[in-house]
Amino acid sequence: MGEKEINVFFLSVILTVLLLVMAVYFIIISIRRRNILYKREREANAILHKQELLETRQEVQEQLMQNIGSELHDTIGQKLTLTYLQMENTLQSDDMDDIKRRITAQNVLIQESLNELRSISKMLTTQNFSDFSFVHYLEKEMARINESGLCQTFFSCHRDVSGLLNEHTNLSIVRICQEFIQNSLKHSGGTAIEIEVALAGSVLKIACSDNGKGIDWDRAGGYRISGGSGLQSIERRVQSIGATCHWSCNNGTQLHISLPLNKIPEHEA
């Protein structure tokens, strides 16, 4: 092999090594860029999840405040007003037996008002989202609606499974059920609402139903497109927690939700 061939051989080796080094360099740069993009994407998702969690917390709190405001106005306020009017009438009576009877009735109304205020106070002071349970919340909410006389409510859950869920999922389930309840109270014309929670293997099943007039699916299709209805909000929230749902109309409206516990999206607090 002559000197020329040797020079060509070494030049080829050098060029090959340079190409390999450049290829490795570009691969490393590409991997680093991907890692940076992945890290930024994770950070963006974490920020989005936190924002969604805060929004859901705020929505649940706003609904709670509306419920408390309604409770104060419609029940406690009316009872105290009635007590005041009865006291006015009592002052005009000269019959001691009648006065005692009226005072006894007023004491009952005042005691009922105090009990309801204690219940509202307890609801406010125990609203801790770090260990929030959608089961306990819905149980109290359904009892409140039932006591208010708006309609009959039935809630059943054989086991509190809220501890198996993250905070975002717990709050989202509450908002889904709240939307269903509000739609039923406003539009269904029914007299009863039922929510049933059950665990079938590793799948959480939630069934919401009323005995109203059902959904006009022709109009509902347009609502879904517009995105401004409770139906669209329910379906969006169902998807956000990795669940599926289907509607049916059989002597009212039924919403069936299936949530595989092993497919719940991870939402950072």
VEXPA-291135 format. One record per residue: residue number from 1; residue in one letter; y, z, x of N, C-alpha, C in turn. Coordinates in steps of 0.05 Angstrom, whole numbers. Example, Ala and Ser with C-alpha at 12.3 -4.5 7.8 and 13.67 -1.06 7.14 Angstrom:
- 1  A  -114  156  264  -90  156  246  -66  156  264
- 2  S  -45  142  257  -21  143  273  1  157  258
//
This chain:
- 1  M  -24  0  17  0  0  0  25  0  18
- 2  G  43  -19  13  66  -21  30  88  -1  23
- 3  E  108  -1  39  130  18  34  144  12  8
- 4  K  146  -13  1  160  -21  -24  144  -10  -48
- 5  E  118  -13  -47  102  -4  -69  103  27  -71
- 6  I  104  40  -48  106  70  -49  132  78  -61
- 7  N  154  65  -54  180  71  -65  180  67  -96
- 8  V  167  45  -104  166  39  -133  150  60  -147
- 9  F  127  69  -134  110  89  -146  125  116  -150
- 10  F  139  125  -128  154  150  -130  177  148  -150
- 11  L  189  124  -151  211  120  -171  200  121  -199
- 12  S  176  110  -203  164  111  -230  157  140  -238
- 13  V  146  155  -218  140  183  -223  165  199  -230
- 14  I  186  194  -214  211  208  -219  222  202  -247
- 15  L  222  176  -254  232  168  -280  215  180  -303
- 16  T  188  180  -298  170  192  -318  176  222  -322
- 17  V  180  236  -299  186  264  -301  212  269  -315
- 18  L  233  252  -308  258  255  -321  256  250  -351
- 19  L  241  230  -359  237  224  -387  223  247  -402
- 20  L  203  259  -388  189  282  -399  208  306  -402
- 21  V  224  310  -381  243  333  -382  263  328  -405
- 22  M  273  304  -407  292  298  -429  279  301  -456
- 23  A  254  292  -458  240  294  -484  236  324  -491
- 24  V  228  340  -471  225  369  -476  251  381  -484
- 25  Y  273  373  -470  299  383  -475  308  377  -504
- 26  F  304  352  -512  312  345  -539  294  359  -560
- 27  I  269  363  -554  252  378  -572  261  406  -575
- 28  I  268  419  -552  278  446  -553  304  448  -569
- 29  I  322  429  -564  348  428  -579  342  425  -609
- 30  S  323  407  -616  317  402  -644  306  427  -657
- 31  I  288  441  -642  276  466  -653  298  487  -657
- 32  R  316  489  -637  337  509  -640  355  503  -663
- 33  R  361  477  -667  378  469  -690  364  476  -716
- 34  R  338  470  -717  323  477  -742  323  507  -747
- 35  N  319  522  -725  319  551  -728  346  561  -738
- 36  I  368  550  -727  395  557  -736  399  550  -765
- 37  L  391  526  -773  394  517  -800  377  535  -819
- 38  Y  353  542  -810  335  559  -826  348  587  -829
- 39  K  359  597  -807  372  623  -809  396  623  -827
- 40  R  412  601  -825  435  599  -843  426  596  -872
- 41  E  405  581  -876  395  578  -904  385  605  -915
- 42  R  371  620  -898  362  646  -907  385  665  -913
- 43  E  406  664  -896  430  680  -901  443  672  -927
- 44  A  445  645  -931  457  635  -956  442  644  -980
- 45  N  415  642  -978  398  651  -1000  401  681  -1005
- 46  A  402  696  -984  406  725  -987  432  732  -1001
- 47  I  453  717  -993  479  722  -1006  478  714  -1035
- 48  L  464  691  -1041  461  682  -1069  445  702  -1085
- 49  H  424  713  -1073  407  732  -1088  423  758  -1093
- 50  K  439  766  -1074  456  790  -1078  476  785  -1100
- 51  Q  488  761  -1100  507  755  -1120  494  754  -1148
- 52  E  471  742  -1150  456  741  -1175  450  770  -1185
- 53  L  441  787  -1166  434  814  -1173  459  829  -1183
- 54  L  481  826  -1169  506  839  -1178  515  829  -1206
- 55  E  512  803  -1210  520  792  -1236  502  803  -1258
- 56  T  476  805  -1253  457  815  -1273  462  844  -1278
- 57  R  468  860  -1257  475  888  -1261  499  891  -1279
- 58  Q  520  874  -1273  544  875  -1288  539  868  -1318
- 59  E  523  848  -1322  517  840  -1350  502  862  -1365
- 60  V  483  875  -1352  469  897  -1364  488  920  -1370
- 61  Q  506  926  -1351  525  948  -1355  544  941  -1378
- 62  E  554  915  -1379  572  907  -1401  558  909  -1428
- 63  Q  533  901  -1429  518  904  -1454  515  933  -1462
- 64  L  510  950  -1442  507  979  -1447  534  990  -1458
- 65  M  556  982  -1446  582  991  -1455  588  982  -1484
- 66  Q  580  957  -1490  584  947  -1517  567  963  -1537
- 67  N  542  969  -1529  525  985  -1546  537  1013  -1551
- 68  I  547  1025  -1529  558  1052  -1532  584  1051  -1549
- 69  G  600  1031  -1545  624  1028  -1561  618  1025  -1590
- 70  S  597  1009  -1596  588  1006  -1624  578  1032  -1635
- 71  E  563  1046  -1618  551  1072  -1627  573  1092  -1633
- 72  L  594  1093  -1616  616  1112  -1620  631  1105  -1646
- 73  H  636  1079  -1650  651  1071  -1673  636  1072  -1699
- 74  D  611  1061  -1699  596  1058  -1724  582  1083  -1733
- 75  T  575  1101  -1715  560  1125  -1723  576  1150  -1719
- 76  I  582  1157  -1695  597  1182  -1689  624  1181  -1702
- 77  G  639  1159  -1700  665  1157  -1711  665  1160  -1742
- 78  Q  646  1147  -1754  643  1149  -1784  636  1178  -1792
- 79  K  618  1190  -1778  610  1218  -1785  633  1237  -1782
- 80  L  648  1234  -1760  671  1252  -1756  693  1247  -1776
- 81  T  697  1222  -1784  716  1216  -1805  708  1228  -1831
- 82  L  682  1226  -1838  672  1237  -1862  675  1268  -1861
- 83  T  670  1280  -1838  673  1309  -1836  702  1317  -1840
- 84  Y  720  1302  -1829  749  1308  -1833  757  1306  -1863
- 85  L  747  1285  -1877  754  1283  -1905  742  1305  -1921
- 86  Q  717  1313  -1914  705  1336  -1928  720  1362  -1924
- 87  M  730  1365  -1899  746  1389  -1894  771  1390  -1910
- 88  E  784  1366  -1913  808  1365  -1929  802  1373  -1958
- 89  N  780  1364  -1969  772  1371  -1996  765  1401  -1998
- 90  T  753  1411  -1977  745  1439  -1977  769  1458  -1979
- 91  L  791  1450  -1965  815  1466  -1966  827  1468  -1994
- 92  Q  821  1449  -2011  832  1449  -2038  814  1464  -2058
- 93  S  791  1473  -2049  773  1487  -2067  777  1517  -2066
- 94  D  774  1529  -2090  776  1558  -2092  749  1572  -2097
- 95  D  729  1555  -2100  702  1565  -2106  687  1571  -2079
- 96  M  682  1597  -2074  670  1605  -2049  642  1593  -2045
- 97  D  627  1591  -2066  600  1579  -2064  602  1549  -2057
- 98  D  622  1536  -2069  626  1507  -2063  636  1504  -2034
- 99  I  654  1522  -2025  664  1521  -1998  641  1524  -1977
- 100  K  623  1544  -1983  601  1548  -1965  582  1524  -1964
- 101  R  578  1512  -1987  560  1488  -1988  572  1465  -1972
- 102  R  599  1462  -1975  612  1440  -1961  613  1445  -1931
- 103  I  618  1470  -1923  618  1477  -1894  591  1472  -1882
- 104  T  570  1479  -1897  543  1474  -1887  538  1444  -1882
- 105  A  547  1428  -1901  543  1399  -1898  560  1388  -1874
- 106  Q  583  1399  -1870  600  1391  -1848  588  1399  -1821
- 107  N  576  1423  -1820  563  1432  -1796  540  1413  -1788
- 108  V  525  1403  -1808  503  1384  -1803  514  1359  -1791
- 109  L  536  1348  -1802  548  1323  -1791  558  1327  -1763
- 110  I  571  1350  -1758  581  1356  -1731  559  1359  -1711
- 111  Q  537  1372  -1719  514  1375  -1701  501  1348  -1695
- 112  E  499  1331  -1715  488  1304  -1710  506  1288  -1691
- 113  S  532  1291  -1694  551  1277  -1677  548  1287  -1648
- 114  L  545  1314  -1645  542  1325  -1618  516  1316  -1605
- 115  N  495  1314  -1620  469  1305  -1610  471  1276  -1600
- 116  E  485  1259  -1616  488  1231  -1608  506  1229  -1584
- 117  L  527  1245  -1582  543  1245  -1558  528  1253  -1533
- 118  R  510  1273  -1536  493  1281  -1513  475  1258  -1505
- 119  S  464  1244  -1525  446  1222  -1519  461  1200  -1504
- 120  I  486  1194  -1513  502  1173  -1499  509  1182  -1471
- 121  S  516  1208  -1468  523  1219  -1442  500  1217  -1423
- 122  K  476  1223  -1433  452  1222  -1416  446  1193  -1408
- 123  M  451  1174  -1426  447  1146  -1420  465  1137  -1398
- 124  L  490  1147  -1398  509  1139  -1377  503  1151  -1350
- 125  T  496  1177  -1350  492  1191  -1325  465  1185  -1312
- 126  T  446  1174  -1327  420  1167  -1315  417  1137  -1310
- 127  Q  439  1122  -1311  437  1093  -1307  437  1088  -1277
- 128  N  414  1092  -1265  411  1087  -1236  394  1062  -1231
- 129  F  407  1041  -1221  393  1016  -1218  373  1016  -1195
- 130  S  374  1036  -1177  355  1036  -1155  326  1040  -1164
- 131  D  323  1055  -1186  297  1059  -1197  296  1050  -1227
- 132  F  310  1028  -1232  313  1019  -1260  286  1010  -1271
- 133  S  281  1017  -1296  256  1010  -1310  263  995  -1335
- 134  F  255  969  -1336  261  954  -1360  246  965  -1384
- 135  V  223  978  -1380  208  989  -1402  223  1012  -1415
- 136  H  234  1031  -1398  249  1053  -1409  274  1044  -1423
- 137  Y  287  1024  -1411  312  1014  -1422  308  1002  -1449
- 138  L  288  984  -1451  282  971  -1476  272  990  -1498
- 139  E  258  1010  -1489  248  1030  -1508  272  1045  -1521
- 140  K  291  1052  -1505  315  1066  -1515  332  1047  -1532
- 141  E  335  1022  -1523  351  1002  -1538  339  996  -1565
- 142  M  313  993  -1566  300  987  -1592  303  1011  -1611
- 143  A  300  1035  -1600  303  1059  -1616  332  1061  -1627
- 144  R  352  1054  -1610  380  1055  -1618  385  1036  -1641
- 145  I  374  1012  -1639  378  992  -1661  365  1001  -1686
- 146  N  341  1012  -1684  327  1022  -1707  342  1045  -1721
- 147  E  353  1063  -1706  368  1085  -1717  395  1076  -1729
- 148  S  406  1055  -1718  432  1045  -1729  429  1032  -1756
- 149  G  404  1025  -1764  400  1012  -1790  404  982  -1790
- 150  L  409  970  -1767  413  941  -1766  388  926  -1774
- 151  C  365  936  -1764  339  925  -1772  318  944  -1761
- 152  Q  293  940  -1770  271  955  -1760  263  944  -1733
- 153  T  256  961  -1714  247  952  -1688  220  965  -1681
- 154  F  204  950  -1666  178  960  -1657  175  953  -1628
- 155  F  169  973  -1611  166  968  -1582  140  980  -1574
- 156  S  124  965  -1559  98  976  -1549  94  967  -1520
- 157  C  84  986  -1504  77  981  -1476  56  1002  -1469
- 158  H  32  993  -1463  10  1011  -1456  13  1023  -1429
- 159  R  29  1011  -1412  33  1021  -1384  59  1012  -1374
- 160  D  74  1030  -1361  100  1023  -1349  95  1008  -1323
- 161  V  99  981  -1325  93  964  -1302  119  957  -1287
- 162  S  141  969  -1295  166  962  -1282  166  969  -1252
- 163  G  149  989  -1244  148  996  -1216  135  975  -1199
- 164  L  122  955  -1211  110  933  -1197  130  910  -1192
- 165  L  154  913  -1203  174  892  -1201  197  900  -1184
- 166  N  211  880  -1173  235  887  -1158  259  890  -1177
- 167  E  281  899  -1167  304  905  -1184  314  881  -1199
- 168  H  315  858  -1185  325  834  -1198  308  826  -1222
- 169  T  282  828  -1219  263  821  -1241  266  840  -1264
- 170  N  268  866  -1258  271  886  -1279  296  880  -1295
- 171  L  319  876  -1282  344  871  -1296  343  844  -1311
- 172  S  330  824  -1299  329  798  -1313  312  800  -1338
- 173  I  291  815  -1338  274  818  -1362  291  832  -1384
- 174  V  307  852  -1376  324  865  -1396  344  845  -1408
- 175  R  356  828  -1392  375  809  -1402  362  788  -1420
- 176  I  337  780  -1413  322  761  -1430  318  773  -1458
- 177  C  308  798  -1458  302  811  -1483  328  817  -1499
- 178  Q  349  824  -1484  375  828  -1498  385  803  -1512
- 179  E  382  780  -1498  390  755  -1510  374  749  -1535
- 180  F  348  754  -1533  331  749  -1557  339  767  -1580
- 181  I  344  793  -1574  352  812  -1595  378  804  -1607
- 182  Q  398  797  -1591  424  789  -1601  423  764  -1618
- 183  N  407  744  -1609  403  720  -1625  390  726  -1652
- 184  S  371  744  -1651  357  752  -1676  376  766  -1696
- 185  L  392  785  -1685  410  800  -1702  432  782  -1714
- 186  K  441  763  -1698  464  746  -1707  455  723  -1724
- 187  H  432  710  -1718  425  684  -1730  400  684  -1747
- 188  S  381  702  -1743  355  698  -1756  355  707  -1785
- 189  G  372  727  -1792  371  737  -1819  347  754  -1824
- 190  G  332  762  -1803  308  778  -1807  314  807  -1810
- 191  T  292  822  -1815  295  851  -1819  279  867  -1799
- 192  A  265  853  -1780  249  867  -1761  248  851  -1734
- 193  I  248  866  -1712  245  855  -1686  224  871  -1671
- 194  E  206  856  -1657  184  870  -1643  183  859  -1614
- 195  I  179  877  -1595  175  870  -1567  149  884  -1558
- 196  E  131  868  -1546  106  879  -1537  102  871  -1507
- 197  V  97  891  -1491  93  887  -1462  64  894  -1455
- 198  A  50  876  -1441  22  881  -1434  17  869  -1406
- 199  L  -3  881  -1393  -12  871  -1367  -40  860  -1370
- 200  A  -43  833  -1366  -69  820  -1367  -77  811  -1339
- 201  G  -93  828  -1326  -100  822  -1298  -75  825  -1280
- 202  S  -68  803  -1267  -44  803  -1250  -21  789  -1263
- 203  V  -22  785  -1290  -1  771  -1304  12  790  -1324
- 204  L  39  793  -1322  54  809  -1341  61  792  -1366
- 205  K  53  801  -1389  58  787  -1414  79  802  -1430
- 206  I  100  787  -1439  121  798  -1456  123  781  -1481
- 207  A  120  792  -1504  122  778  -1529  145  789  -1546
- 208  C  165  773  -1552  188  781  -1569  186  765  -1595
- 209  S  189  778  -1617  187  764  -1643  205  777  -1663
- 210  D  212  761  -1684  227  771  -1707  215  758  -1732
- 211  N  223  768  -1755  213  757  -1780  234  741  -1795
- 212  G  252  729  -1780  274  714  -1792  267  686  -1800
- 213  K  288  669  -1801  284  641  -1811  275  622  -1790
- 214  G  272  631  -1765  262  613  -1744  285  596  -1732
- 215  I  278  580  -1712  297  564  -1697  298  536  -1708
- 216  D  322  524  -1711  325  496  -1717  323  481  -1691
- 217  W  299  470  -1686  295  458  -1659  311  432  -1654
- 218  D  319  419  -1676  337  395  -1672  364  404  -1661
- 219  R  375  425  -1672  400  436  -1661  396  449  -1634
- 220  A  373  463  -1631  368  477  -1606  366  458  -1582
- 221  G  356  433  -1587  355  414  -1565  382  407  -1554
- 222  G  402  405  -1572  429  400  -1563  441  424  -1549
- 223  Y  434  448  -1558  444  472  -1544  433  473  -1516
- 224  R  408  466  -1511  397  467  -1484  413  449  -1466
- 225  I  420  425  -1476  435  406  -1459  463  417  -1453
- 226  S  476  428  -1473  503  438  -1468  503  462  -1450
- 227  G  482  478  -1450  480  501  -1431  496  525  -1440
- 228  G  505  525  -1465  522  547  -1474  508  566  -1493
- 229  S  483  563  -1497  469  580  -1517  452  601  -1505
- 230  G  444  621  -1522  426  641  -1513  399  630  -1505
- 231  L  390  609  -1518  364  597  -1511  365  586  -1483
- 232  Q  386  573  -1475  388  562  -1448  389  584  -1428
- 233  S  403  606  -1434  405  628  -1416  378  642  -1412
- 234  I  363  645  -1434  336  657  -1433  318  640  -1415
- 235  E  317  614  -1419  299  597  -1403  307  596  -1374
- 236  R  334  597  -1369  343  597  -1341  334  623  -1327
- 237  R  337  645  -1340  329  671  -1328  299  673  -1324
- 238  V  284  662  -1344  255  662  -1341  246  647  -1316
- 239  Q  258  624  -1312  252  608  -1288  260  622  -1262
- 240  S  282  637  -1263  292  650  -1239  274  672  -1228
- 241  I  257  683  -1246  239  704  -1237  210  694  -1233
- 242  G  207  667  -1234  181  655  -1229  162  657  -1252
- 243  A  173  660  -1276  156  662  -1300  157  636  -1316
- 244  T  140  635  -1337  140  612  -1355  143  624  -1384
- 245  C  152  607  -1402  155  617  -1429  150  594  -1449
- 246  H  143  601  -1473  141  581  -1495  149  594  -1521
- 247  W  161  578  -1538  171  587  -1564  152  578  -1586
- 248  S  152  594  -1608  137  586  -1631  151  597  -1656
- 249  C  147  584  -1678  159  593  -1703  137  596  -1724
- 250  N  130  621  -1730  110  627  -1750  119  652  -1765
- 251  N  131  647  -1788  144  669  -1803  164  683  -1786
- 252  G  180  668  -1772  201  679  -1754  200  664  -1728
- 253  T  211  677  -1708  212  665  -1681  197  682  -1661
- 254  Q  181  669  -1644  166  684  -1624  172  672  -1596
- 255  L  177  689  -1577  181  681  -1549  159  695  -1533
- 256  H  143  678  -1519  121  689  -1503  127  683  -1473
- 257  I  127  704  -1457  134  702  -1429  110  710  -1412
- 258  S  103  694  -1392  81  701  -1373  92  702  -1345
- 259  L  89  725  -1332  99  729  -1305  77  736  -1286
- 260  P  67  717  -1269  47  725  -1249  59  743  -1228
- 261  L  48  767  -1225  60  787  -1207  59  778  -1178
- 262  N  41  760  -1171  39  751  -1143  58  727  -1137
- 263  K  73  719  -1157  92  696  -1153  121  704  -1158
- 264  I  126  730  -1158  154  739  -1163  170  732  -1138
- 265  P  193  718  -1142  210  712  -1119  221  738  -1106
- 266  E  223  738  -1080  234  761  -1066  265  759  -1067
- 267  H  277  780  -1078  306  782  -1080  314  807  -1065
- 268  E  331  803  -1046  340  826  -1030  361  841  -1045
- 269  A  359  867  -1043  379  884  -1056  405  885  -1040
//
